[in-house]
Amino acid sequence: MFKGLKNFLLQGELVVVAVGLVVALAFSTLVKSFTDAVITPLVNAAEGGTDSPGLGWTLHGQFINVGAFISAIVYFVIFITVVYVALVVPYRAYMKSRGTEVFAPPAAPPAVKTCPECLSSDIPEAARKCRYCASVLS
């Protein structure tokens, strides 16, 4: 039972999805902070309001808290760095020791050529005949 659970948890796709979810949550925090600290006060500036302490400025009675947004950016960078160092690097090393490449860049597309008769452009470079019109390729 534990071996099956271990195999399930160490599947490449599951870890990639988990890291993506963590990054999405951190990015969500960044976007929420930007909205709360900058956009909302700009929208509410027509109605007026109270000032808040911190780095920023007041526009029509609404305080635009740039300091809170900068803090969220710093949080995001630190959080992503910790996720990378604590999760991605050890997982890559573990999967490499098992002989599986994880988070690798995509492979280059195979070389292709164009058929002079039917103008199909997805014929493999090593092909001697066109797969669509069966004409002989040079």
C-alpha positions as CSV (number, residue, x, y, z in Angstrom):
1,M,0.0,0.0,0.0
2,F,2.8,2.5,0.9
3,K,4.8,1.6,-2.2
4,G,1.7,2.4,-4.3
5,L,1.2,5.7,-2.5
6,K,4.9,6.6,-3.0
7,N,4.7,5.8,-6.7
8,F,1.6,8.0,-7.0
9,L,3.1,10.9,-5.2
10,L,6.3,10.8,-7.2
11,Q,4.7,10.8,-10.6
12,G,6.2,13.6,-12.7
13,E,2.8,15.0,-13.7
14,L,1.6,15.2,-10.1
15,V,4.6,17.2,-8.9
16,V,4.4,19.5,-11.9
17,V,0.8,20.2,-11.2
18,A,1.5,20.8,-7.5
19,V,4.3,23.2,-8.3
20,G,2.0,25.0,-10.8
21,L,-0.7,25.2,-8.2
22,V,1.7,26.7,-5.6
23,V,2.9,29.3,-8.2
24,A,-0.6,30.1,-9.1
25,L,-1.6,30.7,-5.5
26,A,1.4,33.0,-5.0
27,F,0.6,34.9,-8.2
28,S,-3.0,35.2,-7.0
29,T,-1.7,36.8,-3.8
30,L,0.3,39.3,-5.9
31,V,-2.7,40.2,-8.1
32,K,-5.0,40.5,-5.0
33,S,-2.5,42.8,-3.4
34,F,-2.2,45.0,-6.5
35,T,-6.0,45.2,-6.7
36,D,-6.5,46.0,-3.1
37,A,-3.7,48.5,-2.8
38,V,-3.8,50.3,-6.1
39,I,-6.9,49.6,-8.3
40,T,-9.6,49.7,-5.6
41,P,-8.4,53.1,-4.2
42,L,-8.4,54.5,-7.7
43,V,-11.9,53.4,-8.3
44,N,-13.1,54.7,-4.9
45,A,-11.3,58.0,-5.3
46,A,-14.4,59.6,-6.6
47,E,-16.2,58.9,-3.3
48,G,-13.4,60.0,-1.0
49,G,-12.1,58.1,2.0
50,T,-9.4,58.0,4.7
51,D,-5.6,57.9,4.5
52,S,-3.5,54.8,5.4
53,P,0.1,55.0,6.6
54,G,2.8,53.6,4.4
55,L,4.6,54.2,1.1
56,G,2.2,55.7,-1.4
57,W,0.2,58.8,-2.1
58,T,-3.3,60.2,-1.6
59,L,-5.6,60.9,-4.5
60,H,-9.0,62.4,-3.8
61,G,-9.0,61.1,-0.3
62,Q,-8.0,57.6,-1.2
63,F,-4.5,56.3,-0.2
64,I,-2.7,54.3,-2.9
65,N,-0.6,52.0,-0.9
66,V,2.4,51.2,-3.2
67,G,4.3,49.8,-0.2
68,A,1.9,47.0,0.2
69,F,2.2,46.1,-3.5
70,I,6.1,46.2,-3.3
71,S,5.8,43.9,-0.2
72,A,3.7,41.5,-2.2
73,I,6.3,41.5,-5.0
74,V,9.0,40.7,-2.5
75,Y,6.9,38.0,-1.0
76,F,6.2,36.5,-4.4
77,V,10.0,36.4,-5.4
78,I,11.0,34.9,-2.0
79,F,8.1,32.3,-2.1
80,I,9.0,31.2,-5.7
81,T,12.6,30.9,-4.8
82,V,11.8,28.8,-1.8
83,V,9.5,26.5,-3.8
84,Y,12.2,26.1,-6.5
85,V,15.0,25.3,-4.0
86,A,12.9,23.2,-1.7
87,L,10.8,21.3,-4.2
88,V,12.0,21.5,-7.8
89,V,15.7,21.1,-7.3
90,P,15.5,17.9,-5.1
91,Y,12.7,16.5,-7.3
92,R,14.9,17.0,-10.4
93,A,17.8,15.3,-8.7
94,Y,15.7,12.4,-7.6
95,M,14.1,11.9,-11.0
96,K,17.5,12.2,-12.7
97,S,18.8,9.4,-10.5
98,R,15.9,7.3,-11.7
99,G,16.8,8.1,-15.3
100,T,13.8,10.4,-16.0
101,E,14.3,13.9,-17.2
102,V,11.8,16.3,-15.6
103,F,11.1,20.0,-16.5
104,A,13.2,19.5,-19.6
105,P,12.9,21.9,-22.5
106,P,10.8,20.5,-25.4
107,A,12.6,18.5,-28.0
108,A,13.3,20.1,-31.4
109,P,10.7,19.3,-34.1
110,P,11.9,16.6,-36.6
111,A,13.3,17.8,-39.9
112,V,10.7,17.8,-42.7
113,K,10.6,18.6,-46.4
114,T,8.0,19.7,-48.9
115,C,6.6,17.5,-51.6
116,P,7.1,19.2,-55.0
117,E,3.9,17.6,-56.4
118,C,1.2,18.1,-53.8
119,L,3.1,20.7,-51.7
120,S,2.6,18.9,-48.4
121,S,5.1,20.3,-46.0
122,D,5.1,17.7,-43.3
123,I,7.0,14.9,-45.0
124,P,9.9,13.5,-42.9
125,E,13.4,14.3,-44.2
126,A,14.3,10.6,-44.6
127,A,11.2,9.8,-46.7
128,R,11.6,8.7,-50.3
129,K,7.9,8.9,-51.2
130,C,5.2,11.4,-50.3
131,R,2.7,9.9,-47.9
132,Y,-0.2,11.8,-49.6
133,C,0.4,11.6,-53.4
134,A,3.1,8.8,-53.5
135,S,5.4,10.8,-55.7
136,V,9.1,10.0,-55.5
137,L,11.0,12.6,-53.6
138,S,14.6,13.4,-54.3
